[in-house]
Amino acid sequence: MNELRELYQQVILDHNKNPRNFGVLSLPTLKAEGYNPLCGDHIEIGVDVEGGIIKDLKFNGAGCAISKASASIMTTLLIGKTVEEAKLLFDEFHGIVTADPESDADMMNLGKLAVFCGVREFPARVKCASLAWHTLMNALNELSEKVSTE
């Protein structure tokens, strides 16, 4: 299990150093902003939705490695998905990071989300990992208030 944990840590470090879909969409159809005052993470999400499908998704801002990796992995998973599929994946992600650390997760069926199973052992890091996801949900639900993890 330690080898698997090391692999997941490497994935998080890679997405932090080389974030996918980092930048600003020129004309997003939806956007939202989020902030984690505990860690200082700040994120802006821009989404291009056409016909209920996420055509493009970018994030911009600054944050810790977990926050940035989570945003990067989220964007790679959701481009091309429907808004409803994105909301279901949010529920799955949220369940992973907030589950009891002692519970057994079926890591083989979680795909890329499995890298966040270890986050639930550190409650302060759950907020880092979930900031981008909550911010995206605000954008998709067309809520104008800034997301805060507090």
WOGI-V76102 format. One line per field, one symbol per residue. phi: phi as a letter, one per 30 degrees, with the letter a starting at -180 (. if undefined). psi: psi as a letter, one per 40 degrees, with the letter a starting at -180 (. if undefined). Layout:
BEGIN
phi: ???
psi: ???
END
This chain:
BEGIN
phi: .ddddddddddddddddbddhdkbddbddbaabbbcddcjdbbbcbbccbhicddaabbbkbadeddddddddedddcdjdddddddddeddeddddcdeedddcdddcdiddedcdddddbeddedddcedddddddddchccdddbdc
psi: dddddddddddddddddghifhahhdgidiiiiihgdddehhihhhhhhhfehhdihiiiaiaidddddddddddddeheiiddddddddddddddeeihdeihigddeeadedeededeegdddddddeddddddddddefheihhhe.
END
